[in-house]
Amino acid sequence: MEHFFRHDYGRLVSMLARRTGVRHIELVEDAVQSALMAALTSWTEQALPDEPGAWLYKVAYTKLIQDLRAKATRLKILEKAAGDLSAGACDPVSPFFADEIRDDMLRMLFVCCDEAIPWESRLVLALKTLCGFSTGEIALRLFTSEANVHKRLGRARERLRQAPPELDTPPLETLRNRLPGVYGVLYLLFNEGYLSAHAEQAIRRELCDEAIRLATLLAEHPVGAVPESFALLALMHLHMARLGSRTDSMGGLLLLEEQDRSLWDREKIRIGVSWLEKSASGDVFSRFHAEAGIAAEHCFSPSCQQTRWREIADLYSMLERIAPSPLHTLNRAVAVAEWQGPRAGLAVLEGLAPPAWLSGSYLWDAVLGDLHRRAGHLEIARQHRERALCSAPTDAVRELLRRRLESLE
């Protein structure tokens, strides 16, 4: 039920917002949530409808029309929306032009990435409205607090309230300017599926599938058919290839060296490599090219010990130059440690003062705890281990860290 609701939430919001205009996004979200709550009651007491998606659409649309009718200033919108219910639950067929985006969710992503909305607020709006993320999940992914997530969401919705009544696809030039924001949302959507902040699900394949679906639509559209989109798709497919081996029979996470590489999906690897080859056209080298290159190195390595860690370290160095971040430095330190030993990895981090959002994250303490453990600095390693275990976001991550650092005992 939860999987179905999360999958349909963004689709329903996108379809209804396209009819009534994004300025009514809060009414749209309320209507969709009411429909989901009604389904919980109705579907529990009665048989599941033949077409659950159509049922949800009708209930949400009816609630939305009722709310709009309560506001006399929205008569024009009502006139435009009149008769939609009689046409059934399906989206009516309409002609599309060369510069239109055919998928409602992808269209809405571009709307959420309006340049007038601050960057952080765009991400929050898209993840909350279209991807159904909770404020806690968003806070974890953006290394911020839930209070800040609420503030950013409020600013974004205020901007949408000032938008034109119709949700038309912006012109091509505007779409191109919004591509970085769309990439950011799709990247975070995939990452939440690959390593979830959900308390009971370490991996959420449906989010990865949705991110790939939207990224494919983007790559097939004239504005998105560029090397950076192809590299992002390569990265997603190469990671998806390893998804089936990342958990054990009980759903617990496995370390890279514990994974059964025979379970890796060779077809997904082939697709990922084909997108990576396509991304090599032109003279653009983005962060997604570097990350896809790292993912490819892992996919082609016969074992963890035989991985070309030097090449991975070099790719992280390139990534640091393209998109500077202490997270990339942290990952380079891990690769260098595998290549040249833990002391060399610690040397990479020497003098690095992590920002507050990273120093308070389990990632920082987990890496330092592991490197100091391997270097023989057991007391320092123990301190970092305890902090990492305390700040781990889920039980699955906490258990993974405990196994990785268990030799401290």
C-alpha positions in Angstrom: 0.0 0.0 0.0 2.8 2.5 1.0 4.7 1.7 -2.2 1.6 2.3 -4.3 0.7 5.5 -2.6 4.2 6.9 -2.8 4.4 6.0 -6.5 1.0 7.6 -7.3 1.4 10.7 -5.1 3.6 12.7 -7.4 1.7 11.6 -10.5 -1.6 12.8 -9.1 -0.1 16.1 -7.9 1.4 16.7 -11.3 -1.8 15.8 -13.2 -4.1 18.0 -11.0 -1.6 20.9 -10.9 -1.5 21.0 -14.6 -5.3 21.4 -14.7 -5.7 24.0 -12.0 -2.4 25.9 -12.1 0.6 25.6 -9.8 -0.5 28.5 -7.7 -3.0 26.1 -6.1 -0.4 23.5 -5.3 -1.3 23.4 -1.6 -4.9 22.7 -2.4 -3.8 20.0 -4.8 -1.6 18.3 -2.2 -4.4 18.4 0.4 -6.8 16.8 -2.1 -4.4 14.0 -3.0 -3.6 13.4 0.7 -7.4 13.2 1.4 -7.8 10.7 -1.4 -5.0 8.5 0.0 -6.6 8.7 3.5 -10.0 7.8 2.0 -8.4 4.8 0.2 -6.9 3.5 3.5 -10.4 3.3 4.9 -12.4 2.2 1.8 -9.9 -0.4 0.5 -9.6 -2.0 4.0 -13.4 -2.3 4.4 -14.3 -3.1 0.8 -12.7 -4.8 -2.1 -9.8 -3.1 -3.9 -11.2 -1.2 -7.0 -10.4 -2.6 -10.5 -8.3 0.5 -11.2 -6.9 1.9 -8.0 -5.1 4.8 -9.7 -8.3 5.9 -11.4 -10.2 5.7 -8.1 -7.6 7.9 -6.4 -7.8 10.4 -9.2 -11.5 10.8 -9.1 -11.6 11.2 -5.3 -8.8 13.7 -5.3 -10.3 15.7 -8.2 -13.7 15.8 -6.6 -12.2 17.1 -3.4 -10.1 19.7 -5.3 -13.1 21.0 -7.2 -15.1 21.3 -3.9 -12.2 23.4 -2.4 -12.0 25.6 -5.5 -15.7 26.2 -5.5 -15.5 27.5 -2.0 -13.4 30.4 -3.4 -15.3 32.8 -5.6 -12.2 34.3 -7.1 -11.4 31.0 -8.9 -14.4 30.9 -11.3 -12.2 31.1 -14.3 -10.3 28.0 -13.2 -13.6 26.2 -12.7 -14.7 27.0 -16.2 -11.5 25.6 -17.6 -11.7 22.5 -15.5 -15.5 21.8 -16.0 -16.3 18.5 -17.6 -13.0 16.8 -16.8 -14.7 14.3 -14.5 -17.2 13.3 -17.1 -14.3 12.3 -19.3 -13.2 9.7 -16.8 -10.0 9.4 -14.8 -7.6 9.2 -17.7 -5.6 12.3 -18.8 -7.3 13.6 -21.9 -5.3 13.3 -25.1 -4.0 16.6 -26.3 -1.5 17.6 -29.0 2.1 18.2 -28.1 4.5 20.5 -29.7 8.2 19.9 -30.2 9.1 22.0 -27.2 6.6 20.5 -24.8 7.4 17.9 -22.2 5.0 15.0 -22.5 5.2 13.5 -19.0 3.3 15.4 -16.3 5.8 14.7 -13.5 8.8 15.8 -15.6 6.9 18.9 -16.6 6.2 19.6 -13.0 9.9 19.1 -12.1 10.8 21.9 -14.5 8.2 24.1 -12.9 9.5 23.4 -9.4 13.0 24.3 -10.6 12.0 27.9 -11.4 15.1 30.1 -11.1 13.1 32.6 -9.0 13.0 30.0 -6.2 16.2 29.6 -4.2 18.2 26.5 -5.0 17.6 24.7 -1.7 13.9 25.5 -1.8 13.6 24.1 -5.3 15.0 20.7 -4.1 12.8 20.7 -1.1 9.7 21.5 -3.1 10.3 18.8 -5.8 11.2 16.1 -3.3 8.2 16.8 -1.1 5.6 17.5 -3.7 6.5 15.1 -6.5 8.5 12.4 -4.8 6.5 12.2 -1.6 9.6 12.4 0.7 9.0 13.2 4.4 10.7 16.2 5.9 13.0 13.9 7.8 14.2 12.2 4.6 14.8 15.5 2.9 16.7 16.9 6.0 19.0 13.9 5.9 19.7 14.1 2.2 20.3 17.9 2.3 22.3 17.8 5.6 20.0 20.2 7.3 17.3 20.3 10.0 13.6 19.6 9.5 12.8 23.2 10.6 14.9 24.5 7.7 13.1 22.1 5.3 9.7 23.6 6.4 11.0 27.1 5.9 12.4 26.4 2.4 9.1 24.6 1.5 7.1 27.7 2.6 9.3 30.0 0.4 8.9 27.8 -2.6 5.1 27.5 -2.3 4.8 31.3 -1.9 6.6 31.7 -5.2 4.2 29.2 -6.9 1.2 31.1 -5.5 2.3 34.0 -7.7 2.5 31.8 -10.8 0.2 32.2 -13.8 -3.1 30.2 -13.6 -2.1 27.8 -16.3 0.8 25.3 -16.0 2.3 25.6 -19.5 5.7 24.2 -20.4 8.2 27.0 -20.3 10.1 27.9 -23.5 13.1 25.9 -24.5 15.7 28.5 -23.3 14.0 28.6 -19.9 14.1 24.8 -19.7 17.8 24.7 -20.5 18.5 27.1 -17.6 16.5 24.8 -15.2 18.4 21.6 -16.2 20.8 21.8 -13.2 17.9 21.9 -10.8 16.2 18.9 -12.5 19.5 16.9 -12.4 19.8 17.7 -8.7 16.3 16.3 -7.9 16.7 13.2 -10.0 20.1 12.5 -8.4 18.7 12.8 -4.9 15.6 10.7 -5.8 17.8 7.9 -7.0 20.1 8.1 -4.0 17.2 7.8 -1.6 16.2 4.6 -3.4 19.8 3.3 -3.4 20.4 4.0 0.4 17.1 5.0 2.0 16.6 7.0 5.1 13.4 5.0 5.7 13.5 3.2 9.0 12.2 -0.1 7.7 13.6 -0.2 4.1 17.3 0.1 3.5 16.7 0.0 -0.3 13.7 1.3 -2.2 13.9 0.0 -5.7 10.7 1.9 -6.9 12.4 5.2 -6.3 15.4 4.2 -8.4 13.1 3.0 -11.1 11.2 6.3 -11.1 14.4 8.3 -11.2 15.6 6.3 -14.2 12.2 6.6 -16.0 12.2 10.4 -15.6 15.9 10.7 -16.6 15.2 8.7 -19.7 12.3 11.0 -20.6 14.6 13.9 -20.1 17.3 12.4 -22.3 14.8 11.8 -25.1 13.6 15.4 -25.0 15.3 18.0 -27.2 16.4 20.1 -24.2 17.7 17.2 -22.2 19.5 15.2 -25.0 22.9 16.4 -23.9 26.0 14.5 -22.5 25.3 15.4 -18.9 21.9 13.7 -19.1 23.5 10.6 -20.7 26.1 10.5 -18.0 23.5 10.7 -15.2 21.6 7.8 -16.8 24.9 5.8 -17.1 25.5 6.4 -13.4 22.0 5.2 -12.4 22.1 2.1 -14.5 25.5 1.1 -13.3 24.4 1.5 -9.7 21.2 -0.4 -10.3 23.2 -3.3 -11.7 24.6 -3.9 -8.2 21.3 -3.4 -6.3 20.3 -7.0 -6.0 23.5 -7.9 -4.1 23.5 -5.1 -1.6 21.2 -6.8 1.0 21.2 -10.2 2.7 18.3 -12.6 3.0 17.0 -10.6 6.0 17.2 -7.2 4.2 20.3 -6.1 6.0 22.9 -4.0 4.1 26.1 -5.7 2.9 29.6 -4.2 2.6 31.1 -4.1 -0.9 33.5 -6.9 -0.1 30.7 -9.0 1.2 28.6 -8.8 -2.0 28.1 -11.7 -4.4 29.3 -10.2 -7.7 27.7 -13.0 -9.7 24.3 -11.4 -8.8 25.2 -8.2 -10.5 22.9 -7.5 -13.5 25.0 -7.7 -16.6 22.3 -6.3 -18.8 22.1 -3.2 -16.6 25.9 -2.9 -16.8 25.6 -3.1 -20.6 23.0 -0.4 -20.7 25.0 1.8 -18.4 28.1 1.5 -20.5 26.1 2.4 -23.6 24.9 5.6 -22.0 28.4 6.3 -20.8 29.7 5.9 -24.4 27.0 8.2 -25.6 27.9 10.8 -23.0 31.5 11.0 -24.4 30.3 13.1 -27.3 31.2 16.8 -27.2 33.6 18.5 -24.8 31.6 18.5 -21.6 32.9 16.6 -18.6 30.5 16.8 -15.7 30.3 15.4 -12.2 28.1 12.7 -13.5 30.8 11.6 -16.0 33.2 11.3 -13.1 30.8 9.4 -10.9 29.7 7.1 -13.7 33.4 6.3 -14.3 33.8 5.4 -10.7 30.7 3.2 -10.8 32.0 1.5 -14.0 35.3 0.7 -12.3 33.5 -1.1 -9.5 31.3 -3.0 -12.0 34.2 -4.3 -14.1 36.4 -5.3 -11.1 36.4 -9.1 -10.5 36.8 -8.6 -6.7 37.1 -5.8 -4.2 40.9 -6.5 -3.9 41.4 -6.3 -7.6 39.6 -3.0 -8.0 41.7 -0.3 -9.7 41.7 2.0 -6.7 44.3 4.3 -8.2 41.9 5.1 -11.1 39.1 5.6 -8.7 41.2 8.0 -6.6 42.1 10.0 -9.8 38.4 10.2 -10.7 37.6 11.6 -7.3 40.3 14.2 -7.7 38.7 15.2 -11.0 35.3 15.3 -9.2 36.7 17.6 -6.6 37.8 20.0 -9.3 34.5 20.0 -11.1 32.2 20.1 -8.1 34.3 20.9 -4.9 32.9 19.2 -1.8 34.4 17.8 1.3 32.3 14.6 0.6 34.4 14.0 -2.5 37.6 14.5 -0.5 36.3 12.0 2.0 35.6 9.5 -0.7 39.0 10.1 -2.3 40.6 9.3 1.1 38.8 6.0 1.1 40.1 5.1 -2.4 43.7 6.2 -1.6 43.6 4.1 1.6 42.6 1.0 -0.5 45.4 1.9 -3.0 48.2 3.0 -0.7 47.2 2.1 2.8 45.2 3.8 5.7 48.0 6.3 6.6 47.9 7.6 3.0 44.2 7.9 3.3 44.5 9.9 6.6 47.0 12.2 4.9 44.4 13.2 2.3 42.2 14.4 5.2 45.0 16.1 7.1 44.2 19.8 7.5 40.6 19.4 6.2 38.2 21.2 8.4 34.8 19.7 7.7 31.8 22.0 7.7 29.3 21.6 10.5 26.8 19.6 8.3 29.5 17.0 7.6 31.2 16.9 11.0 27.8 16.1 12.5 27.2 13.3 9.9 27.9 9.6 10.5 29.8 9.6 7.2 32.7 11.7 8.6 33.1 9.6 11.7 32.6 6.3 9.9 35.5 7.0 7.5 37.9 8.4 10.1 37.0 5.5 12.5 37.8 2.9 9.8 41.0 4.6 8.7 42.3 5.1 12.3 41.4 1.5 13.1 43.4 0.1 10.1 46.3 2.4 11.0 46.4 1.0 14.5 45.1 4.2 16.3 42.5 2.2 18.3 41.6 4.8 20.9 40.9 7.5 18.2 39.1 5.0 16.1 36.9 4.0 19.1 35.8 7.6 19.6 34.9 8.1 15.9 33.1 4.7 15.9 30.9 5.6 18.9 29.9 9.0 17.3 29.2 7.3 13.9 27.0 4.7 15.6 25.1 7.3 17.5 24.4 9.5 14.4 23.6 6.7 12.0 20.2 7.5 10.5 18.7 3.9 10.4 19.3 0.6 12.1 20.4 -0.9 8.8 23.2 1.7 8.4 24.1 1.3 12.1 24.5 -2.5 11.8 26.6 -2.0 8.6 28.9 0.4 10.5 29.1 -2.0 13.5 30.3 -4.8 11.2 32.8 -2.6 9.5 34.3 -1.4 12.7 33.9 -4.5 14.8 37.6 -5.4 14.9 38.0 -2.6 17.5 36.7 -5.2 20.0 
